Amino acid sequence: WKSGERQYSLVPWASIFFVIYVLGYPCVLACVLLPEGIRALMFDDQLLRAQGKGWDDEGITDYLMQLREVRVRYALLYYRFKPLYNYWFIPVVIRKCFLACFSLIFRSSASFQLAALLLVMFVAYVAHCKALPYMSPHDREEVLSKNVARCALLYEEEQKCEKARDLVLHGRHKKVLLFQAGPGDQLFSRRHLGEAVTQEF
């Protein structure tokens, strides 16, 4: 671009949005997905997802409620991947960033541009074949078999949830308010007792 042209005047704005979108977005994803606490929660949530659980069946215990909150907030970022690779959305975004950058930087030389893009795709393909990060329905049994101990802990947490529900259900008491009969009133019949006011507390 030559000085004075419209494209040249847009270079500062392009640099700003390059930093925001191309560099800032992967950094934000890294801050969200890479902390150890969040990764542990996503790991357990993916184990629940492999069992077809994690929505309305859980949520009474504090830990299961945390898993549900993580699923509601960040599920679109990791639900496709196995528990061990719940951060794999970051390499996917980085691959796309390299493809976009190399397409623009080396557009003056088509052969070098093609070579750079093939290099990026080859590295991404090798990493994908080595990790196999995606969790298809066919892979769920394998994922659960490799994390039996963790699944057992989650099952104990679900049992606490069921026990808590049982305590709530069986802890409901009904109080029947019977009206006292006056000196001239007759005793309540069964029909009157059935019409007594019932309150739950």
N, C-alpha and C positions, 0 to 999 in steps of 0.2 A: 504494500500500500504506500502511496505517495502522500507526502505532507499536504494537508489542505483538503484531502478527499473526505467524504463522509465516513468511510470505513475507518480511516485513521483517527477521526475524532471519537469513534466508539470504542477504541482500544482500552481506555481506562475503565469504562463500564464493563466491558467484556472481562477484564482482569478481575474486577470485583466479584462478578457473578461466577467466574471460574473458581475463585477461592471458596465461595459460599456453597456452590452445588457440587463441584468435582472433588474438592478437598474437605469441605465442611460436613457434607452428608455422611461420608464414611467415618469421620471422626465422631459424629454424633451417634452413629450406630455402634461404634466401638465403646463409647461411654455407656450406652444402654445395655449392650449384650455381654460385654466382657467382665464386668465385676463378678467376683466369686459368688456372692450371695444370690444375685439374680440368676446366674448360671445354674446354681444348685436347685433353685425353684423351678426353672425351666426344665431341668433334667427330670425332676419328679413329675412335673406336669406332662411331659412326653410319655413317661411310663404309664400314667393314668390314661392318656390318649390311646396308647397301644392296647389298653384293656377296654377301651370304649367308655371310659368314665371321665369324671372331672367337671360336670356341669351341675345339674340339680341334685344329684345323689349325695354330693359332699358339700361341706361348707359350714357345719356346726362347729367343728374344732377350729382353733385359731390357725393352725398350720394349713389345713385344707382351704380355709378362707383365703390365706395368702396365695396359695396356688391358683385359686380361682381368679383373684385380682390380677395376677401376672398373666393368666390366659386372656383375660378381657383386654388388658392393655397392650401386650406384646405378641399375641398369638400369630399375627400375620407375618412376623419376622422369623419365627422358628418352627411353626407347626409342620412344615414339610420335611424336616430333618430328624435324624436319629438323635436320641438324648445326648450322646457324646459330642455331636457336631451341631448343637443348637446355635452356634455362632456363625454358621456357614453362609448366612446371608451377606456377611461382610466381604468374604472373598468374591462372591457373585457381583457385588456392587463395584469392587475394585477392578475386576475383570472388565466390566462395562466402561469404567472410567478410562482404563488404558486403551480400550478399543476406540473410544471417542477422541481421546487426545492424539493417538497415533494417526487417526484418520485425518485430523486437521493439521498436525505438525508436518507430516510427510506427504502432504497432498501434491507437492510440486514434483515428486518422484514416485510414480505409480509402482514401480518394481520394489523400491525400498519400503514403501507403504505396505504393500502386500506381504513382504517378508516380516515386517514388524508385527502385523496383525496375525500372521500364521504363528509367530513365536508366542504371542500372548495366548492364542487358542490352544497351542500345543501344551504350554505350561499348565493352563487351566484344565485341560483334558487329563493330563498325567495326575494332577492333584485330585481330580474327581475320581479317577479309576483307583487310586490308592486308598482314598478315604471312603468312597461310596456313601456319601452323607445323607442321601434322601431315604426316607422311611415310607415305603409303599405298604399297602395292606398285607402283602406277602411277607414282609420283613418283620412284622410285629411280633410273631411268636419267637423269632430269633432274638429280637431285642429284649423280650421279657426273660428268655432263658439265660441271657448273659447278665441279667441284673436281678437274680432271684432274691438276693439278700435285701436289696432296696425295695423290691416289690413286697416282701414280707413286712417291712417296716410301714409301708403305705397301707397294707392290709390291716395292721394293728391300729393305725390311725383311723381307718374307716370303721373298725369295730368300736373304737371310742365314740365315733360319731353316732353309730347305731345305739350304743348304750345311752348316750345323751338323749337321743330321741325317745327311747323307751322311758327314761326318767321323766321326760316332759309329758309324755302321753299318760303314763300311770300316775303322775303327780297331780292331775287335775281332780279336784274335789267338787262335789256338788252339794250345795246347801239348800235345803228345802225350808222355806219360810211358811210355817203353819200359823194360821190366824187362830188366836185363842177364842174359844167359844164363850159367849156370855152366859150368865146364869140361866136364861130362858132359852138358849140355843140348843139345838140337838147336836150330837156328836157328828163329826165329819164322816161322810160315807166315802167309799173308794173313789166315787166320781169326783167328790170335792178334793180328795187328796191328789188326784190326777191333774186337777186344775190349779194346784198350788204353784206359786212362783218359784222357778228354779234359776239359780244364779251360779255362774262359774267364777272361781277366783283362783 
